[in-house]
C-alpha cells in the first residue's frame, strides 16, 4: 500500500484525490490546504488539515499549488528525507527543496473543478532523483493510469509548452469562434461536431495530414472575404497570423 498526502486542493489535486482514493493499492492519508475546505460526501470525514505542522507520515507528498509558490512551499515543509513531488508541467525538479527526496508526478490533462476526468486515459509523467523513488512513482501512476512515462524536466518543459499550444491556445480559438457566432445569434453547438471530428481524425492522421481550409488551399477570395467580415481588429490579426503561417508551409 502506497501512503499519500496531498498538499493543496486546487483543480488538479481535487481530481487526483478522488482517483487515488479509489485506487486499490493507495491509501490517501491526509489533505493539506492553507484555506479551510469542505469535502463532500463520501469524503466528509476525511482527515483534512490547514496546519502544516500536523502533516502525517507518508510515502509520497504531492504538491498541487501554483507554479511560482512550489519552491518556497517545499522549503517550508516541516520534515526531511521524505519523497516530495509536484504536479506542474513547467517547473523543474530542482525547484523542490533539496532537504527532501525530490520527484515529479505530472498528469498531462486540463482540469476543471466541475468536470470529471477518466484518469485511466491520462498520461502521467514521472521523474525522480533516486531509482527506488522512481519505481514508487511508477507504481503510484499505474494505480490510476494506463500510461506512465519517465520524462526529464527539460523534456517535460517542452511537453508543457506543446500542451499550451494544443489546449490553452486552441480553447481560446473556440472562444473567438463563439464570439463571432454570438454576433449573429448563432449557437456554438453548431461547431461542436466539427471540433469533435477534428480531434478524432488525429487518432489516425498526423496534424499535417488532417489540415484543411482556405489557408492551406491558398484560397485568396475566401481569405479576403473572411477578413472583410471580421470587425474586431484582434480577431483579424489572429486570422492573418494563422493564415500567413499556414501559407508559408510546404504541403505534400
Secondary structure as UniProt FT lines:
FT   STRAND          2..7
FT   HELIX           11..22
FT   TURN            24..25
FT   STRAND          26..32
FT   TURN            41..42
FT   TURN            44..45
FT   STRAND          48..49
FT   HELIX           52..54
FT   STRAND          60..63
FT   HELIX           67..69
FT   HELIX           70..76
FT   STRAND          83..86
FT   HELIX           93..95
FT   TURN            98..99
FT   STRAND          101..107
FT   TURN            113..114
FT   HELIX           119..121
FT   STRAND          124..128
FT   HELIX           131..142
FT   TURN            143..144
FT   STRAND          148..150
FT   HELIX           153..163
FT   HELIX           164..169
FT   HELIX           170..183
FT   TURN            184..185
FT   HELIX           189..201
FT   TURN            202..204
FT   HELIX           207..210
FT   HELIX           214..217
FT   HELIX           220..229
FT   HELIX           233..248
//
